[in-house]
Amino acid sequence: FLALGGTIFLFIPPAVPEFVHLPFATLQPLGALLLLALAAYLVIIVVHKKPLTVRGWVIPAIPARVTLGQIAVSASEWLIGAAVLFVLLPHHPEMTYFHLLSFYFLAQVSGLMSQVPSGLGVFESIVLALVPSDMDPSVVVGSLLLYRLIYSLLPLSVAGTMLLVREGRYRRLALA
């Protein structure tokens, strides 16, 4: 998120809705801070090759190539999540994938900061506020519900089923 969110907030900042009370009018400062945090982390892992201890917490030294791989995988996941929503939303000439990406990240951050489980309602409110005003809200809400189903509930259901099967096999004798 630091890499993608920072880049998007710095170069393609979305409009911030009034109900998202932020101490600044644009997300460019937040984008710069996210990229600075990422740069600081990368400098630490390149310069400091030993585990880092902060207030009793040990942060293992991760090789730079592993970190870059983690960033690539994570960025892909964020981009795919936004792509799923982009495909589900109705086509609108003013909304490109990059336009959606800018407010998708704002909606995700707002949902995380709200501490509401899965940002439920917060994410949707931001998306509804920032899609082009002439898009039918009922169609957008339907797209958001389908997005939640595909991107949240479906993987949870598959993982839960896999866990039940695994535990059933593992505890087969105990259950018998």
C-alpha positions as CSV (number, residue, x, y, z in Angstrom):
1,F,0.0,0.0,0.0
2,L,2.8,2.4,0.7
3,A,4.2,2.1,-2.8
4,L,0.9,2.2,-4.7
5,G,-1.1,4.4,-2.3
6,G,1.7,6.9,-2.0
7,T,2.2,7.1,-5.8
8,I,-1.5,7.5,-6.5
9,F,-2.1,10.0,-3.7
10,L,0.9,12.1,-4.9
11,F,0.2,12.0,-8.6
12,I,-3.5,11.3,-9.1
13,P,-5.0,12.5,-5.8
14,P,-8.8,12.0,-5.5
15,A,-11.2,14.7,-4.3
16,V,-11.7,14.3,-0.6
17,P,-15.4,14.3,0.3
18,E,-16.4,16.7,3.1
19,F,-17.6,13.9,5.4
20,V,-14.0,12.4,5.4
21,H,-12.7,14.9,7.9
22,L,-9.0,15.3,7.1
23,P,-6.7,18.0,8.3
24,F,-5.7,18.8,4.7
25,A,-7.5,19.5,1.4
26,T,-5.5,17.2,-0.8
27,L,-4.0,13.8,-0.4
28,Q,-0.7,14.8,-1.9
29,P,1.0,15.3,1.5
30,L,-0.2,11.8,2.6
31,G,1.2,10.4,-0.7
32,A,4.5,11.9,0.0
33,L,4.5,10.6,3.6
34,L,3.7,7.1,2.4
35,L,6.5,7.1,-0.1
36,L,8.9,8.5,2.5
37,A,8.0,5.7,4.9
38,L,8.6,3.2,2.2
39,A,11.9,4.8,1.3
40,A,13.0,4.8,4.9
41,Y,12.1,1.1,5.3
42,L,14.0,0.2,2.1
43,V,17.0,2.2,3.3
44,I,16.9,0.4,6.7
45,I,16.8,-3.1,5.1
46,V,19.6,-2.3,2.7
47,V,21.9,-0.5,5.2
48,H,21.0,-2.4,8.4
49,K,21.5,-6.2,7.6
50,K,20.9,-7.4,11.2
51,P,17.6,-7.7,13.0
52,L,16.3,-4.4,14.4
53,T,15.0,-4.2,18.0
54,V,12.5,-1.5,18.8
55,R,11.1,-1.5,22.4
56,G,11.6,-5.2,22.7
57,W,10.1,-6.0,19.3
58,V,12.5,-7.7,17.0
59,I,12.1,-6.9,13.3
60,P,14.0,-9.5,11.3
61,A,16.3,-8.4,8.5
62,I,14.6,-9.3,5.3
63,P,16.7,-9.3,2.1
64,A,15.9,-6.5,-0.3
65,R,14.9,-8.9,-3.1
66,V,12.4,-10.6,-0.9
67,T,11.0,-7.2,0.2
68,L,10.7,-6.1,-3.5
69,G,8.9,-9.3,-4.2
70,Q,6.5,-8.7,-1.3
71,I,5.8,-5.2,-2.6
72,A,5.1,-6.6,-6.1
73,V,2.8,-9.3,-4.9
74,S,0.9,-6.9,-2.6
75,A,0.7,-4.2,-5.3
76,S,-0.7,-6.8,-7.7
77,E,-3.4,-7.7,-5.1
78,W,-4.4,-4.1,-4.7
79,L,-4.5,-3.5,-8.4
80,I,-6.6,-6.7,-9.0
81,G,-9.0,-5.7,-6.2
82,A,-9.5,-2.3,-7.9
83,A,-9.8,-4.1,-11.3
84,V,-12.6,-6.3,-10.0
85,L,-14.6,-3.3,-8.8
86,F,-13.9,-1.4,-12.1
87,V,-15.3,-4.3,-14.1
88,L,-18.4,-4.5,-11.9
89,L,-19.2,-0.8,-12.0
90,P,-21.2,0.5,-15.0
91,H,-19.2,2.0,-17.8
92,H,-18.9,5.7,-17.6
93,P,-16.8,7.8,-20.1
94,E,-15.4,10.0,-17.3
95,M,-14.2,7.1,-15.1
96,T,-11.0,5.4,-16.1
97,Y,-9.3,2.7,-14.2
98,F,-6.8,5.2,-12.8
99,H,-9.6,7.5,-11.7
100,L,-11.2,4.6,-9.9
101,L,-7.9,3.6,-8.5
102,S,-7.4,7.0,-6.9
103,F,-10.6,6.9,-4.9
104,Y,-10.4,3.1,-4.3
105,F,-7.3,3.7,-2.2
106,L,-8.9,6.5,-0.3
107,A,-12.0,4.3,0.4
108,Q,-9.7,1.4,1.5
109,V,-7.7,3.7,3.8
110,S,-10.9,5.2,5.3
111,G,-12.3,1.8,5.9
112,L,-9.1,0.6,7.6
113,M,-8.9,3.8,9.8
114,S,-12.6,3.5,10.8
115,Q,-11.9,0.2,12.5
116,V,-15.2,-1.1,11.3
117,P,-14.8,-4.7,10.3
118,S,-13.8,-4.8,6.7
119,G,-14.6,-1.1,6.4
120,L,-18.2,-2.1,5.8
121,G,-20.2,0.9,4.9
122,V,-17.2,3.3,5.0
123,F,-15.7,1.9,1.8
124,E,-19.0,2.0,0.0
125,S,-19.8,5.6,1.2
126,I,-16.5,6.9,-0.2
127,V,-17.0,5.1,-3.5
128,L,-20.6,6.4,-3.8
129,A,-19.4,9.9,-3.0
130,L,-16.7,9.9,-5.7
131,V,-18.1,8.1,-8.7
132,P,-19.4,10.5,-11.4
133,S,-22.6,12.1,-10.1
134,D,-24.7,11.0,-13.1
135,M,-24.1,7.3,-12.3
136,D,-27.2,5.6,-11.0
137,P,-26.6,5.1,-7.2
138,S,-28.6,1.9,-7.1
139,V,-26.5,0.3,-9.8
140,V,-23.3,1.4,-8.0
141,V,-24.6,-0.1,-4.7
142,G,-25.4,-3.3,-6.6
143,S,-21.8,-3.3,-8.0
144,L,-20.4,-2.7,-4.5
145,L,-22.4,-5.6,-3.1
146,L,-21.2,-7.9,-5.8
147,Y,-17.7,-6.7,-5.2
148,R,-18.0,-7.6,-1.5
149,L,-19.4,-11.0,-2.4
150,I,-16.6,-11.8,-5.0
151,Y,-13.7,-10.2,-3.2
152,S,-14.5,-10.9,0.5
153,L,-17.2,-13.5,1.1
154,L,-16.2,-15.9,-1.7
155,P,-12.6,-16.3,-0.6
156,L,-13.7,-16.5,3.1
157,S,-16.1,-19.3,2.2
158,V,-13.5,-21.2,0.2
159,A,-10.9,-20.8,3.0
160,G,-13.5,-21.9,5.7
161,T,-14.5,-25.0,3.7
162,M,-10.8,-25.9,3.2
163,L,-10.2,-25.5,6.9
164,L,-13.1,-27.7,7.8
165,V,-12.0,-30.4,5.4
166,R,-8.4,-30.2,6.7
167,E,-9.4,-30.3,10.3
168,G,-11.9,-33.2,9.6
169,R,-9.1,-35.2,8.0
170,Y,-6.6,-34.3,10.8
171,R,-9.1,-35.2,13.5
172,R,-10.7,-38.2,11.7
173,L,-9.7,-40.7,14.4
174,A,-10.7,-38.5,17.3
175,L,-14.1,-37.9,15.6
176,A,-14.7,-41.6,15.0
